[in-house]
Amino acid sequence: MKKRTGKNYLDELSGEEEGAIDRILMRYGIKSASDYYKFGVKIRKLIGRDRNNPNLDKEVSVIAEEYAIKKELNKDALIDIVKDFRNKQ
């Protein structure tokens, strides 16, 4: 296992995080995961930075909706990714 530090750590998902996203996407029958991984990185950074923010749920919902529209991704899958990441933080 390579050591993840600095900027690389912030810009990459761990194997466990990628696996969680893959499981969620399989439930929805989604094959291409790269945009969902990018979303996961963005959400992980936001959750890590604003973990105690009472408006965090609303903010990530807005981001998920924007991402779903802009990248034409499945919004329900994005929300499930957020829930999974929130539960692990």
C-alpha positions in Angstrom: 0.0 0.0 0.0 1.4 3.3 -1.0 1.7 6.1 1.6 -0.8 8.9 0.9 0.3 12.3 2.1 -0.2 16.0 1.3 -2.1 17.1 -1.8 -2.2 13.5 -3.2 -4.0 12.3 -0.1 -6.6 15.1 -0.5 -7.1 14.4 -4.2 -7.5 10.6 -4.1 -9.9 8.3 -2.5 -8.8 5.4 -0.3 -9.4 1.8 -1.5 -12.2 1.6 1.1 -13.8 4.8 -0.2 -13.6 3.7 -3.8 -15.1 0.3 -2.8 -18.0 2.0 -1.0 -18.7 4.1 -4.1 -18.5 1.0 -6.4 -21.0 -0.9 -4.2 -23.4 2.0 -4.3 -23.1 2.3 -8.1 -23.7 -1.4 -8.5 -27.0 -1.0 -6.7 -28.0 1.5 -9.4 -26.5 -0.4 -12.3 -24.0 2.4 -13.1 -20.9 1.3 -14.9 -18.6 4.4 -15.2 -17.4 5.5 -11.8 -14.8 8.2 -12.6 -17.1 11.2 -12.1 -18.5 9.7 -9.0 -15.0 9.3 -7.6 -14.3 13.0 -8.3 -17.6 13.8 -6.4 -16.4 11.6 -3.5 -13.1 13.5 -3.3 -15.0 16.8 -3.2 -17.4 15.6 -0.6 -14.7 14.1 1.6 -12.9 17.4 1.6 -16.0 19.3 2.5 -17.0 16.9 5.3 -13.5 16.9 6.7 -13.3 20.7 6.7 -16.9 21.5 7.9 -17.7 18.4 10.0 -19.3 20.5 12.7 -21.3 22.8 10.4 -25.0 22.5 11.2 -25.8 23.4 7.6 -23.5 20.7 6.1 -26.4 18.4 5.1 -28.0 21.1 3.2 -24.8 22.2 1.5 -23.9 18.6 0.4 -27.4 18.2 -1.0 -27.1 21.3 -3.1 -23.7 20.2 -4.3 -25.1 16.7 -5.2 -28.0 18.2 -7.1 -25.6 20.6 -9.0 -23.3 17.7 -9.8 -26.1 15.5 -10.9 -27.3 18.2 -13.3 -23.9 19.4 -14.6 -22.4 16.0 -15.1 -25.6 14.1 -15.7 -25.1 11.8 -12.8 -27.6 9.8 -10.7 -28.6 12.1 -7.9 -29.8 9.2 -5.6 -26.4 7.5 -6.0 -24.7 10.8 -5.1 -26.8 11.2 -2.0 -26.0 7.6 -1.0 -22.3 8.4 -1.4 -22.7 11.4 0.9 -24.5 9.4 3.5 -21.8 6.7 3.4 -19.0 9.2 3.8 -20.9 11.1 6.6 -21.4 7.9 8.5 -17.6 7.1 8.4 -16.5 10.5 9.5 
